Amino acid sequence: MAAMARYRTRVPKGVFIYDSAAAMEADWLRWKVDAMAAKHG
């Protein structure tokens, strides 16, 4: 439970308005890759 409390998503806080679903998916993928890279050093 404590490990989950420290979980970082690497997604910046805020409200994002995109022109297309493709732009949203690109940001989401970038944030996921950044989080995986940070976790594995």
C-alpha positions in Angstrom: 0.0 0.0 0.0 2.8 2.4 0.9 4.5 1.7 -2.5 1.4 2.6 -4.4 1.1 5.9 -2.4 4.5 6.9 -3.8 3.6 5.9 -7.4 4.4 8.7 -9.9 2.6 8.9 -13.2 4.9 11.6 -14.8 1.8 13.2 -16.2 1.8 16.9 -15.7 -1.1 18.3 -13.7 -3.6 20.4 -15.5 -6.4 20.3 -18.0 -5.4 19.4 -21.5 -7.5 20.2 -24.6 -6.4 18.5 -27.8 -7.4 19.1 -31.4 -7.5 15.4 -32.1 -7.3 12.0 -30.4 -4.0 11.3 -32.1 -2.4 14.3 -30.4 -3.8 13.1 -27.0 -2.4 9.6 -27.7 1.0 11.0 -28.6 1.3 12.8 -25.3 0.0 9.8 -23.3 2.6 7.6 -25.0 5.4 10.1 -24.3 4.5 10.3 -20.7 4.3 6.5 -20.3 7.8 6.1 -21.9 9.2 8.8 -19.7 7.9 7.1 -16.6 9.3 3.7 -17.7 12.7 5.2 -18.5 12.8 6.9 -15.1 11.8 3.7 -13.3 14.6 1.7 -14.9 17.3 4.2 -14.6 
